Structures are given as structure tokens and as C-alpha cells.
Amino acid sequence: MMNNKDLDVFLQQWKTRGAFPNLRWLAIRSRKIDNESPILEMIPPIIFSENPKIKVSIRNYSDDAIVDGVRVTNDDGKEGWLKVNVGDFPMLKLLGYFILKLFIELTKWEDE
């Protein structure tokens, strides 16, 4: 199972020029993702927590969507969206912004 350090090493490699040019979608579940060690210099959970909420997907399907992801940029200037959850079901999701047209939906959610 991958921990925060493993994920950070992988994502630092992803950020280097020309690395993983075909990476479009990455989802990793691991009980070793925690809120103690940084991933790309951010401590999990890594989420965008302001209104409006942002939903990003490749084909406008929910199976590859990231809601409230944080925008990350690699050395080529290409962007992706990253979200890391901790808790009962720790998970990292990365969606490559640079490969296909993305569907970005802004939704203002009212506080309940």
C-alpha cells in the first residue's frame, strides 16, 4: 500500500517535464494515506473548500469526476486536479487537465 511519501514521490515525478505524458486519470485507495505527512507540500486532506464548488471530469461522467479538487501544475505548464481524502476511506485522485477537453461545472451550494 502506498503512503503519503510514496504518493509525493510519484507526483513529484509527474510534475517533471515529459513524465507520464499519457496519464489522464489516477485513483489510489490506501489505508496508509494520513493527515501527518505532506503530498506536494500540502497536508491532507487536500480539497478546495470554498464556494462555488468545482466539479471537473473528462467526459462529464461521474466515474472520473473530482469535486473540490486543487489545481496543480507540472513543469510543462500543464494542469491537473488533485484531491486527497483521509478518514475511513483514504483516497487520492488526480485528473489530467492537459489531455482532453474537460467539463468544469461550478455549483454554488447553499449552507444547510
Biopython code that builds the backbone (N, CA, C, O; Angstrom):
import numpy as np
from Bio.PDB.StructureBuilder import StructureBuilder

atoms = [
    (1, "MET", "N", (0.829, -1.180, 0.000)),
    (1, "MET", "CA", (0.000, 0.000, 0.000)),
    (1, "MET", "C", (0.874, 1.245, 0.000)),
    (1, "MET", "O", (1.925, 1.288, 0.640)),
    (2, "MET", "N", (0.426, 2.239, -0.719)),
    (2, "MET", "CA", (1.191, 3.476, -0.825)),
    (2, "MET", "C", (0.863, 4.409, 0.339)),
    (2, "MET", "O", (-0.290, 4.537, 0.752)),
    (3, "ASN", "N", (1.904, 5.055, 0.854)),
    (3, "ASN", "CA", (1.707, 6.047, 1.903)),
    (3, "ASN", "C", (1.927, 7.443, 1.315)),
    (3, "ASN", "O", (2.167, 7.586, 0.116)),
    (4, "ASN", "N", (1.846, 8.461, 2.158)),
    (4, "ASN", "CA", (1.986, 9.835, 1.682)),
    (4, "ASN", "C", (3.318, 10.063, 0.980)),
    (4, "ASN", "O", (3.370, 10.732, -0.053)),
    (5, "LYS", "N", (4.392, 9.512, 1.532)),
    (5, "LYS", "CA", (5.711, 9.707, 0.926)),
    (5, "LYS", "C", (5.760, 9.075, -0.462)),
    (5, "LYS", "O", (6.281, 9.687, -1.394)),
    (6, "ASP", "N", (5.227, 7.862, -0.617)),
    (6, "ASP", "CA", (5.191, 7.207, -1.926)),
    (6, "ASP", "C", (4.411, 8.054, -2.933)),
    (6, "ASP", "O", (4.844, 8.230, -4.072)),
    (7, "LEU", "N", (3.260, 8.574, -2.505)),
    (7, "LEU", "CA", (2.429, 9.395, -3.385)),
    (7, "LEU", "C", (3.136, 10.693, -3.739)),
    (7, "LEU", "O", (3.054, 11.157, -4.876)),
    (8, "ASP", "N", (3.831, 11.281, -2.770)),
    (8, "ASP", "CA", (4.571, 12.510, -3.033)),
    (8, "ASP", "C", (5.683, 12.267, -4.047)),
    (8, "ASP", "O", (5.866, 13.068, -4.964)),
    (9, "VAL", "N", (6.420, 11.182, -3.896)),
    (9, "VAL", "CA", (7.492, 10.854, -4.849)),
    (9, "VAL", "C", (6.915, 10.678, -6.250)),
    (9, "VAL", "O", (7.467, 11.201, -7.218)),
    (10, "PHE", "N", (5.810, 9.948, -6.364)),
    (10, "PHE", "CA", (5.184, 9.740, -7.674)),
    (10, "PHE", "C", (4.731, 11.067, -8.280)),
    (10, "PHE", "O", (5.000, 11.337, -9.451)),
    (11, "LEU", "N", (4.046, 11.896, -7.493)),
    (11, "LEU", "CA", (3.534, 13.161, -8.021)),
    (11, "LEU", "C", (4.652, 14.155, -8.325)),
    (11, "LEU", "O", (4.530, 14.948, -9.258)),
    (12, "GLN", "N", (5.734, 14.125, -7.557)),
    (12, "GLN", "CA", (6.890, 14.962, -7.899)),
    (12, "GLN", "C", (7.460, 14.530, -9.251)),
    (12, "GLN", "O", (7.867, 15.375, -10.049)),
    (13, "GLN", "N", (7.491, 13.231, -9.513)),
    (13, "GLN", "CA", (7.941, 12.731, -10.815)),
    (13, "GLN", "C", (6.978, 13.166, -11.912)),
    (13, "GLN", "O", (7.411, 13.568, -12.992)),
    (14, "TRP", "N", (5.653, 13.088, -11.644)),
    (14, "TRP", "CA", (4.643, 13.523, -12.613)),
    (14, "TRP", "C", (4.846, 14.982, -12.992)),
    (14, "TRP", "O", (4.601, 15.372, -14.133)),
    (15, "LYS", "N", (5.292, 15.785, -12.037)),
    (15, "LYS", "CA", (5.473, 17.211, -12.290)),
    (15, "LYS", "C", (6.670, 17.511, -13.187)),
    (15, "LYS", "O", (6.737, 18.601, -13.756)),
    (16, "THR", "N", (7.617, 16.584, -13.335)),
    (16, "THR", "CA", (8.798, 16.860, -14.151)),
    (16, "THR", "C", (8.446, 16.841, -15.632)),
    (16, "THR", "O", (7.542, 16.127, -16.065)),
    (17, "ARG", "N", (9.169, 17.629, -16.386)),
    (17, "ARG", "CA", (8.925, 17.799, -17.817)),
    (17, "ARG", "C", (8.928, 16.458, -18.549)),
    (17, "ARG", "O", (9.900, 15.706, -18.484)),
    (18, "GLY", "N", (7.832, 16.170, -19.244)),
    (18, "GLY", "CA", (7.740, 14.989, -20.095)),
    (18, "GLY", "C", (7.388, 13.690, -19.393)),
    (18, "GLY", "O", (7.246, 12.660, -20.053)),
    (19, "ALA", "N", (7.242, 13.709, -18.074)),
    (19, "ALA", "CA", (6.939, 12.469, -17.352)),
    (19, "ALA", "C", (5.459, 12.123, -17.482)),
    (19, "ALA", "O", (4.598, 13.000, -17.399)),
    (20, "PHE", "N", (5.177, 10.863, -17.682)),
    (20, "PHE", "CA", (3.802, 10.345, -17.756)),
    (20, "PHE", "C", (2.911, 11.170, -18.697)),
    (20, "PHE", "O", (1.866, 11.659, -18.270)),
    (21, "PRO", "N", (3.302, 11.333, -19.962)),
    (21, "PRO", "CA", (2.538, 12.195, -20.871)),
    (21, "PRO", "C", (1.126, 11.692, -21.158)),
    (21, "PRO", "O", (0.274, 12.479, -21.571)),
    (22, "ASN", "N", (0.858, 10.422, -20.954)),
    (22, "ASN", "CA", (-0.466, 9.870, -21.249)),
    (22, "ASN", "C", (-1.343, 9.691, -20.014)),
    (22, "ASN", "O", (-2.443, 9.147, -20.111)),
    (23, "LEU", "N", (-0.871, 10.139, -18.864)),
    (23, "LEU", "CA", (-1.656, 9.987, -17.640)),
    (23, "LEU", "C", (-2.871, 10.901, -17.691)),
    (23, "LEU", "O", (-2.745, 12.122, -17.771)),
    (24, "ARG", "N", (-4.039, 10.294, -17.642)),
    (24, "ARG", "CA", (-5.284, 11.054, -17.692)),
    (24, "ARG", "C", (-6.041, 10.994, -16.382)),
    (24, "ARG", "O", (-6.666, 11.971, -15.971)),
    (25, "TRP", "N", (-5.984, 9.846, -15.727)),
    (25, "TRP", "CA", (-6.793, 9.634, -14.527)),
    (25, "TRP", "C", (-6.045, 8.692, -13.610)),
    (25, "TRP", "O", (-5.523, 7.668, -14.050)),
    (26, "LEU", "N", (-5.994, 9.034, -12.348)),
    (26, "LEU", "CA", (-5.343, 8.192, -11.360)),
    (26, "LEU", "C", (-6.178, 8.227, -10.090)),
    (26, "LEU", "O", (-6.510, 9.300, -9.587)),
    (27, "ALA", "N", (-6.511, 7.069, -9.582)),
    (27, "ALA", "CA", (-7.222, 6.969, -8.305)),
    (27, "ALA", "C", (-6.532, 5.891, -7.484)),
    (27, "ALA", "O", (-6.359, 4.765, -7.950)),
    (28, "ILE", "N", (-6.144, 6.232, -6.274)),
    (28, "ILE", "CA", (-5.441, 5.296, -5.393)),
    (28, "ILE", "C", (-6.128, 5.296, -4.038)),
    (28, "ILE", "O", (-6.281, 6.342, -3.407)),
    (29, "ARG", "N", (-6.536, 4.129, -3.602)),
    (29, "ARG", "CA", (-7.069, 3.958, -2.243)),
    (29, "ARG", "C", (-5.987, 3.279, -1.410)),
    (29, "ARG", "O", (-5.381, 2.296, -1.836)),
    (30, "SER", "N", (-5.761, 3.812, -0.238)),
    (30, "SER", "CA", (-4.763, 3.227, 0.646)),
    (30, "SER", "C", (-5.054, 3.631, 2.081)),
    (30, "SER", "O", (-5.294, 4.804, 2.366)),
    (31, "ARG", "N", (-5.032, 2.665, 2.977)),
    (31, "ARG", "CA", (-5.223, 2.956, 4.396)),
    (31, "ARG", "C", (-4.025, 3.692, 4.982)),
    (31, "ARG", "O", (-4.076, 4.159, 6.120)),
    (32, "LYS", "N", (-2.942, 3.797, 4.205)),
    (32, "LYS", "CA", (-1.738, 4.468, 4.698)),
    (32, "LYS", "C", (-1.684, 5.958, 4.350)),
    (32, "LYS", "O", (-0.706, 6.629, 4.681)),
    (33, "ILE", "N", (-2.711, 6.481, 3.692)),
    (33, "ILE", "CA", (-2.782, 7.923, 3.459)),
    (33, "ILE", "C", (-3.231, 8.564, 4.768)),
    (33, "ILE", "O", (-4.265, 8.194, 5.325)),
    (34, "ASP", "N", (-2.446, 9.532, 5.259)),
    (34, "ASP", "CA", (-2.768, 10.141, 6.551)),
    (34, "ASP", "C", (-2.743, 11.668, 6.469)),
    (34, "ASP", "O", (-2.483, 12.242, 5.411)),
    (35, "ASN", "N", (-3.014, 12.303, 7.591)),
    (35, "ASN", "CA", (-3.017, 13.760, 7.650)),
    (35, "ASN", "C", (-1.795, 14.290, 8.389)),
    (35, "ASN", "O", (-1.856, 15.340, 9.029)),
    (36, "GLU", "N", (-0.680, 13.558, 8.299)),
    (36, "GLU", "CA", (0.531, 13.950, 9.005)),
    (36, "GLU", "C", (1.668, 14.337, 8.069)),
    (36, "GLU", "O", (2.450, 15.229, 8.400)),
    (37, "SER", "N", (1.782, 13.696, 6.918)),
    (37, "SER", "CA", (2.897, 13.936, 6.006)),
    (37, "SER", "C", (2.406, 14.647, 4.749)),
    (37, "SER", "O", (1.308, 14.366, 4.270)),
    (38, "PRO", "N", (3.217, 15.574, 4.205)),
    (38, "PRO", "CA", (2.770, 16.337, 3.034)),
    (38, "PRO", "C", (2.813, 15.534, 1.736)),
    (38, "PRO", "O", (3.627, 14.628, 1.560)),
    (39, "ILE", "N", (1.908, 15.903, 0.843)),
    (39, "ILE", "CA", (1.897, 15.427, -0.539)),
    (39, "ILE", "C", (1.916, 16.688, -1.389)),
    (39, "ILE", "O", (1.004, 17.509, -1.299)),
    (40, "LEU", "N", (2.945, 16.849, -2.213)),
    (40, "LEU", "CA", (3.151, 18.083, -2.983)),
    (40, "LEU", "C", (3.093, 19.314, -2.072)),
    (40, "LEU", "O", (2.472, 20.325, -2.400)),
    (41, "GLU", "N", (3.756, 19.197, -0.924)),
    (41, "GLU", "CA", (3.874, 20.274, 0.057)),
    (41, "GLU", "C", (2.541, 20.688, 0.679)),
    (41, "GLU", "O", (2.431, 21.784, 1.228)),
    (42, "MET", "N", (1.531, 19.824, 0.597)),
    (42, "MET", "CA", (0.227, 20.085, 1.216)),
    (42, "MET", "C", (-0.104, 18.926, 2.148)),
    (42, "MET", "O", (0.133, 17.766, 1.813)),
    (43, "ILE", "N", (-0.647, 19.242, 3.307)),
    (43, "ILE", "CA", (-1.047, 18.211, 4.268)),
    (43, "ILE", "C", (-2.490, 17.803, 3.974)),
    (43, "ILE", "O", (-3.371, 18.661, 3.913)),
    (44, "PRO", "N", (-2.746, 16.494, 3.789)),
    (44, "PRO", "CA", (-4.126, 16.035, 3.554)),
    (44, "PRO", "C", (-5.018, 16.316, 4.759)),
    (44, "PRO", "O", (-4.517, 16.372, 5.882)),
    (45, "PRO", "N", (-6.301, 16.490, 4.564)),
    (45, "PRO", "CA", (-6.996, 16.343, 3.288)),
    (45, "PRO", "C", (-6.686, 17.520, 2.361)),
    (45, "PRO", "O", (-6.568, 18.661, 2.807)),
    (46, "ILE", "N", (-6.557, 17.226, 1.072)),
    (46, "ILE", "CA", (-6.278, 18.245, 0.066)),
    (46, "ILE", "C", (-7.559, 18.449, -0.727)),
    (46, "ILE", "O", (-7.917, 17.635, -1.578)),
    (47, "ILE", "N", (-8.238, 19.543, -0.437)),
    (47, "ILE", "CA", (-9.508, 19.842, -1.102)),
    (47, "ILE", "C", (-9.651, 21.349, -1.269)),
    (47, "ILE", "O", (-9.052, 22.124, -0.524)),
    (48, "PHE", "N", (-10.437, 21.753, -2.239)),
    (48, "PHE", "CA", (-10.840, 23.143, -2.428)),
    (48, "PHE", "C", (-12.123, 23.308, -1.642)),
    (48, "PHE", "O", (-13.105, 22.618, -1.919)),
    (49, "SER", "N", (-12.141, 24.203, -0.670)),
    (49, "SER", "CA", (-13.277, 24.236, 0.258)),
    (49, "SER", "C", (-14.084, 25.527, 0.218)),
    (49, "SER", "O", (-14.728, 25.881, 1.205)),
    (50, "GLU", "N", (-14.060, 26.233, -0.904)),
    (50, "GLU", "CA", (-14.813, 27.477, -0.992)),
    (50, "GLU", "C", (-15.975, 27.329, -1.960)),
    (50, "GLU", "O", (-16.038, 26.361, -2.719)),
    (51, "ASN", "N", (-16.890, 28.285, -1.935)),
    (51, "ASN", "CA", (-17.991, 28.335, -2.892)),
    (51, "ASN", "C", (-17.570, 29.228, -4.041)),
    (51, "ASN", "O", (-16.899, 30.225, -3.776)),
    (52, "PRO", "N", (-17.902, 28.963, -5.283)),
    (52, "PRO", "CA", (-18.706, 27.822, -5.707)),
    (52, "PRO", "C", (-17.875, 26.550, -5.717)),
    (52, "PRO", "O", (-16.651, 26.596, -5.844)),
    (53, "LYS", "N", (-18.546, 25.421, -5.584)),
    (53, "LYS", "CA", (-17.897, 24.119, -5.675)),
    (53, "LYS", "C", (-17.492, 23.883, -7.126)),
    (53, "LYS", "O", (-18.170, 24.349, -8.042)),
    (54, "ILE", "N", (-16.402, 23.169, -7.342)),
    (54, "ILE", "CA", (-15.922, 22.896, -8.692)),
    (54, "ILE", "C", (-15.940, 21.396, -8.927)),
    (54, "ILE", "O", (-15.389, 20.628, -8.139)),
    (55, "LYS", "N", (-16.576, 20.983, -10.016)),
    (55, "LYS", "CA", (-16.571, 19.578, -10.432)),
    (55, "LYS", "C", (-15.848, 19.517, -11.774)),
    (55, "LYS", "O", (-16.202, 20.235, -12.709)),
    (56, "VAL", "N", (-14.834, 18.657, -11.865)),
    (56, "VAL", "CA", (-14.045, 18.518, -13.077)),
    (56, "VAL", "C", (-14.092, 17.061, -13.515)),
    (56, "VAL", "O", (-13.910, 16.159, -12.697)),
    (57, "SER", "N", (-14.337, 16.825, -14.808)),
    (57, "SER", "CA", (-14.334, 15.455, -15.331)),
    (57, "SER", "C", (-13.854, 15.471, -16.773)),
    (57, "SER", "O", (-13.819, 16.524, -17.408)),
    (58, "ILE", "N", (-13.484, 14.306, -17.288)),
    (58, "ILE", "CA", (-13.008, 14.200, -18.667)),
    (58, "ILE", "C", (-14.176, 14.145, -19.630)),
    (58, "ILE", "O", (-14.212, 14.890, -20.608)),
    (59, "ARG", "N", (-15.118, 13.282, -19.366)),
    (59, "ARG", "CA", (-16.220, 13.065, -20.302)),
    (59, "ARG", "C", (-17.566, 13.481, -19.733)),
    (59, "ARG", "O", (-18.609, 13.093, -20.261)),
    (60, "ASN", "N", (-17.556, 14.254, -18.678)),
    (60, "ASN", "CA", (-18.776, 14.667, -17.992)),
    (60, "ASN", "C", (-19.513, 13.478, -17.374)),
    (60, "ASN", "O", (-20.740, 13.475, -17.278)),
    (61, "TYR", "N", (-18.745, 12.469, -16.956)),
    (61, "TYR", "CA", (-19.287, 11.313, -16.248)),
    (61, "TYR", "C", (-18.852, 11.393, -14.797)),
    (61, "TYR", "O", (-17.796, 11.946, -14.490)),
    (62, "SER", "N", (-19.652, 10.850, -13.918)),
    (62, "SER", "CA", (-19.303, 10.918, -12.502)),
    (62, "SER", "C", (-18.189, 9.952, -12.124)),
    (62, "SER", "O", (-17.539, 10.149, -11.097)),
    (63, "ASP", "N", (-17.946, 8.907, -12.927)),
    (63, "ASP", "CA", (-16.930, 7.926, -12.548)),
    (63, "ASP", "C", (-15.510, 8.476, -12.630)),
    (63, "ASP", "O", (-14.610, 7.927, -11.995)),
    (64, "ASP", "N", (-15.286, 9.535, -13.387)),
    (64, "ASP", "CA", (-13.955, 10.124, -13.451)),
    (64, "ASP", "C", (-13.947, 11.563, -12.937)),
    (64, "ASP", "O", (-13.038, 12.328, -13.256)),
    (65, "ALA", "N", (-14.932, 11.928, -12.159)),
    (65, "ALA", "CA", (-15.066, 13.309, -11.696)),
    (65, "ALA", "C", (-14.313, 13.545, -10.394)),
    (65, "ALA", "O", (-14.167, 12.654, -9.557)),
    (66, "ILE", "N", (-13.847, 14.764, -10.259)),
    (66, "ILE", "CA", (-13.279, 15.231, -8.999)),
    (66, "ILE", "C", (-14.085, 16.458, -8.597)),
    (66, "ILE", "O", (-14.201, 17.416, -9.361)),
    (67, "VAL", "N", (-14.633, 16.420, -7.406)),
    (67, "VAL", "CA", (-15.357, 17.568, -6.863)),
    (67, "VAL", "C", (-14.482, 18.190, -5.784)),
    (67, "VAL", "O", (-14.010, 17.494, -4.885)),
    (68, "ASP", "N", (-14.270, 19.479, -5.872)),
    (68, "ASP", "CA", (-13.469, 20.235, -4.903)),
    (68, "ASP", "C", (-11.990, 19.882, -4.944)),
    (68, "ASP", "O", (-11.325, 19.876, -3.908)),
    (69, "GLY", "N", (-11.473, 19.588, -6.128)),
    (69, "GLY", "CA", (-10.046, 19.330, -6.276)),
    (69, "GLY", "C", (-9.239, 20.621, -6.260)),
    (69, "GLY", "O", (-9.785, 21.713, -6.417)),
    (70, "VAL", "N", (-7.938, 20.479, -6.071)),
    (70, "VAL", "CA", (-6.999, 21.591, -6.077)),
    (70, "VAL", "C", (-6.227, 21.534, -7.387)),
    (70, "VAL", "O", (-5.774, 20.466, -7.798)),
    (71, "ARG", "N", (-6.076, 22.672, -8.038)),
    (71, "ARG", "CA", (-5.353, 22.725, -9.312)),
    (71, "ARG", "C", (-3.854, 22.591, -9.050)),
    (71, "ARG", "O", (-3.307, 23.284, -8.193)),
    (72, "VAL", "N", (-3.193, 21.704, -9.786)),
    (72, "VAL", "CA", (-1.743, 21.525, -9.698)),
    (72, "VAL", "C", (-1.166, 21.669, -11.102)),
    (72, "VAL", "O", (-1.838, 21.370, -12.090)),
    (73, "THR", "N", (0.081, 22.126, -11.186)),
    (73, "THR", "CA", (0.720, 22.376, -12.471)),
    (73, "THR", "C", (2.044, 21.634, -12.524)),
    (73, "THR", "O", (2.794, 21.615, -11.549)),
    (74, "ASN", "N", (2.332, 21.013, -13.688)),
    (74, "ASN", "CA", (3.626, 20.353, -13.830)),
    (74, "ASN", "C", (4.620, 21.308, -14.489)),
    (74, "ASN", "O", (4.266, 22.438, -14.826)),
    (75, "ASP", "N", (5.862, 20.858, -14.674)),
    (75, "ASP", "CA", (6.917, 21.715, -15.210)),
    (75, "ASP", "C", (6.690, 22.111, -16.663)),
    (75, "ASP", "O", (7.300, 23.069, -17.138)),
    (76, "ASP", "N", (5.827, 21.399, -17.377)),
    (76, "ASP", "CA", (5.473, 21.757, -18.751)),
    (76, "ASP", "C", (4.406, 22.843, -18.784)),
    (76, "ASP", "O", (4.051, 23.322, -19.861)),
    (77, "GLY", "N", (3.891, 23.238, -17.625)),
    (77, "GLY", "CA", (2.817, 24.217, -17.557)),
    (77, "GLY", "C", (1.443, 23.590, -17.714)),
    (77, "GLY", "O", (0.435, 24.296, -17.755)),
    (78, "LYS", "N", (1.399, 22.263, -17.803)),
    (78, "LYS", "CA", (0.123, 21.563, -17.931)),
    (78, "LYS", "C", (-0.500, 21.414, -16.550)),
    (78, "LYS", "O", (0.194, 21.230, -15.550)),
    (79, "GLU", "N", (-1.820, 21.499, -16.521)),
    (79, "GLU", "CA", (-2.520, 21.476, -15.251)),
    (79, "GLU", "C", (-3.252, 20.169, -15.028)),
    (79, "GLU", "O", (-3.610, 19.461, -15.969)),
    (80, "GLY", "N", (-3.458, 19.875, -13.783)),
    (80, "GLY", "CA", (-4.265, 18.741, -13.376)),
    (80, "GLY", "C", (-5.047, 19.139, -12.140)),
    (80, "GLY", "O", (-4.885, 20.240, -11.613)),
    (81, "TRP", "N", (-5.883, 18.245, -11.691)),
    (81, "TRP", "CA", (-6.686, 18.480, -10.490)),
    (81, "TRP", "C", (-6.403, 17.354, -9.515)),
    (81, "TRP", "O", (-6.414, 16.183, -9.894)),
    (82, "LEU", "N", (-6.149, 17.698, -8.267)),
    (82, "LEU", "CA", (-5.769, 16.735, -7.241)),
    (82, "LEU", "C", (-6.719, 16.860, -6.059)),
    (82, "LEU", "O", (-7.077, 17.961, -5.642)),
    (83, "LYS", "N", (-7.117, 15.710, -5.530)),
    (83, "LYS", "CA", (-7.916, 15.679, -4.304)),
    (83, "LYS", "C", (-7.441, 14.496, -3.477)),
    (83, "LYS", "O", (-7.271, 13.395, -4.001)),
    (84, "VAL", "N", (-7.229, 14.720, -2.196)),
    (84, "VAL", "CA", (-6.817, 13.651, -1.287)),
    (84, "VAL", "C", (-7.738, 13.677, -0.074)),
    (84, "VAL", "O", (-7.835, 14.684, 0.628)),
    (85, "ASN", "N", (-8.405, 12.565, 0.158)),
    (85, "ASN", "CA", (-9.268, 12.398, 1.330)),
    (85, "ASN", "C", (-8.571, 11.514, 2.346)),
    (85, "ASN", "O", (-7.795, 10.628, 1.985)),
    (86, "VAL", "N", (-8.849, 11.758, 3.616)),
    (86, "VAL", "CA", (-8.378, 10.883, 4.692)),
    (86, "VAL", "C", (-9.606, 10.416, 5.460)),
    (86, "VAL", "O", (-10.726, 10.826, 5.154)),
    (87, "GLY", "N", (-9.405, 9.579, 6.436)),
    (87, "GLY", "CA", (-10.542, 9.093, 7.223)),
    (87, "GLY", "C", (-10.789, 7.622, 6.978)),
    (87, "GLY", "O", (-9.846, 6.848, 6.811)),
    (88, "ASP", "N", (-12.062, 7.229, 6.955)),
    (88, "ASP", "CA", (-12.419, 5.818, 6.810)),
    (88, "ASP", "C", (-12.011, 5.230, 5.464)),
    (88, "ASP", "O", (-11.649, 4.055, 5.392)),
    (89, "PHE", "N", (-12.063, 6.028, 4.394)),
    (89, "PHE", "CA", (-11.727, 5.556, 3.052)),
    (89, "PHE", "C", (-10.720, 6.501, 2.405)),
    (89, "PHE", "O", (-11.080, 7.237, 1.486)),
    (90, "PRO", "N", (-9.457, 6.499, 2.864)),
    (90, "PRO", "CA", (-8.459, 7.406, 2.307)),
    (90, "PRO", "C", (-8.268, 7.164, 0.808)),
    (90, "PRO", "O", (-8.194, 6.019, 0.362)),
    (91, "MET", "N", (-8.190, 8.255, 0.035)),
    (91, "MET", "CA", (-8.073, 8.122, -1.412)),
    (91, "MET", "C", (-7.419, 9.356, -2.013)),
    (91, "MET", "O", (-7.664, 10.483, -1.580)),
    (92, "LEU", "N", (-6.575, 9.121, -3.026)),
    (92, "LEU", "CA", (-6.003, 10.184, -3.835)),
    (92, "LEU", "C", (-6.593, 10.085, -5.223)),
    (92, "LEU", "O", (-6.697, 8.992, -5.778)),
    (93, "LYS", "N", (-6.987, 11.231, -5.799)),
    (93, "LYS", "CA", (-7.454, 11.283, -7.183)),
    (93, "LYS", "C", (-6.681, 12.369, -7.909)),
    (93, "LYS", "O", (-6.481, 13.461, -7.377)),
    (94, "LEU", "N", (-6.244, 12.064, -9.132)),
    (94, "LEU", "CA", (-5.573, 13.037, -9.984)),
    (94, "LEU", "C", (-6.203, 12.960, -11.356)),
    (94, "LEU", "O", (-6.306, 11.879, -11.936)),
    (95, "LEU", "N", (-6.624, 14.090, -11.876)),
    (95, "LEU", "CA", (-7.226, 14.165, -13.202)),
    (95, "LEU", "C", (-6.360, 15.077, -14.043)),
    (95, "LEU", "O", (-6.149, 16.234, -13.681)),
    (96, "GLY", "N", (-5.845, 14.568, -15.182)),
    (96, "GLY", "CA", (-5.010, 15.370, -16.064)),
    (96, "GLY", "C", (-5.837, 16.349, -16.868)),
    (96, "GLY", "O", (-6.749, 15.945, -17.590)),
    (97, "TYR", "N", (-5.538, 17.613, -16.756)),
    (97, "TYR", "CA", (-6.279, 18.676, -17.429)),
    (97, "TYR", "C", (-5.834, 18.838, -18.875)),
    (97, "TYR", "O", (-6.543, 19.433, -19.687)),
    (98, "PHE", "N", (-4.680, 18.319, -19.187)),
    (98, "PHE", "CA", (-3.996, 18.669, -20.419)),
    (98, "PHE", "C", (-4.267, 17.733, -21.580)),
    (98, "PHE", "O", (-3.732, 17.962, -22.664)),
    (99, "ILE", "N", (-5.064, 16.698, -21.415)),
    (99, "ILE", "CA", (-5.175, 15.704, -22.464)),
    (99, "ILE", "C", (-6.421, 15.842, -23.324)),
    (99, "ILE", "O", (-6.352, 15.665, -24.540)),
    (100, "LEU", "N", (-7.511, 16.142, -22.741)),
    (100, "LEU", "CA", (-8.775, 16.252, -23.454)),
    (100, "LEU", "C", (-9.518, 17.471, -22.944)),
    (100, "LEU", "O", (-9.140, 18.067, -21.935)),
    (101, "LYS", "N", (-10.549, 17.826, -23.630)),
    (101, "LYS", "CA", (-11.410, 18.894, -23.123)),
    (101, "LYS", "C", (-12.045, 18.418, -21.824)),
    (101, "LYS", "O", (-12.610, 17.326, -21.756)),
    (102, "LEU", "N", (-11.944, 19.235, -20.817)),
    (102, "LEU", "CA", (-12.559, 18.893, -19.540)),
    (102, "LEU", "C", (-13.895, 19.590, -19.410)),
    (102, "LEU", "O", (-14.124, 20.655, -19.983)),
    (103, "PHE", "N", (-14.748, 18.981, -18.665)),
    (103, "PHE", "CA", (-16.021, 19.588, -18.326)),
    (103, "PHE", "C", (-15.884, 20.133, -16.911)),
    (103, "PHE", "O", (-15.655, 19.380, -15.964)),
    (104, "ILE", "N", (-16.024, 21.428, -16.776)),
    (104, "ILE", "CA", (-15.903, 22.059, -15.472)),
    (104, "ILE", "C", (-17.254, 22.657, -15.118)),
    (104, "ILE", "O", (-17.809, 23.465, -15.864)),
    (105, "GLU", "N", (-17.759, 22.258, -13.999)),
    (105, "GLU", "CA", (-19.072, 22.711, -13.544)),
    (105, "GLU", "C", (-18.897, 23.449, -12.223)),
    (105, "GLU", "O", (-18.333, 22.911, -11.269)),
    (106, "LEU", "N", (-19.378, 24.666, -12.178)),
    (106, "LEU", "CA", (-19.349, 25.431, -10.939)),
    (106, "LEU", "C", (-20.745, 25.400, -10.342)),
    (106, "LEU", "O", (-21.724, 25.735, -11.008)),
    (107, "THR", "N", (-20.827, 25.003, -9.106)),
    (107, "THR", "CA", (-22.118, 24.902, -8.442)),
    (107, "THR", "C", (-22.043, 25.629, -7.115)),
    (107, "THR", "O", (-21.189, 25.327, -6.281)),
    (108, "LYS", "N", (-22.925, 26.574, -6.922)),
    (108, "LYS", "CA", (-22.980, 27.251, -5.632)),
    (108, "LYS", "C", (-23.926, 26.468, -4.742)),
    (108, "LYS", "O", (-25.129, 26.412, -4.997)),
    (109, "TRP", "N", (-23.381, 25.866, -3.701)),
    (109, "TRP", "CA", (-24.184, 25.099, -2.768)),
    (109, "TRP", "C", (-24.474, 25.965, -1.563)),
    (109, "TRP", "O", (-23.573, 26.554, -0.965)),
    (110, "GLU", "N", (-25.720, 26.032, -1.224)),
    (110, "GLU", "CA", (-26.131, 26.809, -0.062)),
    (110, "GLU", "C", (-25.795, 26.032, 1.202)),
    (110, "GLU", "O", (-25.899, 24.806, 1.240)),
    (111, "ASP", "N", (-25.397, 26.754, 2.225)),
    (111, "ASP", "CA", (-25.176, 26.102, 3.519)),
    (111, "ASP", "C", (-26.513, 25.631, 4.058)),
    (111, "ASP", "O", (-27.513, 26.348, 4.002)),
    (112, "GLU", "N", (-26.514, 24.429, 4.576)),
    (112, "GLU", "CA", (-27.763, 23.864, 5.104)),
    (112, "GLU", "C", (-27.973, 24.246, 6.538)),
    (112, "GLU", "O", (-28.974, 23.857, 7.140)),
]
sb = StructureBuilder()
sb.init_structure("model")
sb.init_model(0)
sb.init_chain("A")
sb.init_seg("    ")
for serial, (resi, resn, name, xyz) in enumerate(atoms, 1):
    if name == "N":
        sb.init_residue(resn, " ", resi, " ")
    sb.init_atom(name, np.array(xyz, "f"), 0.0, 1.0, " ", f" {name:<3s}", serial, name[0])
structure = sb.get_structure()
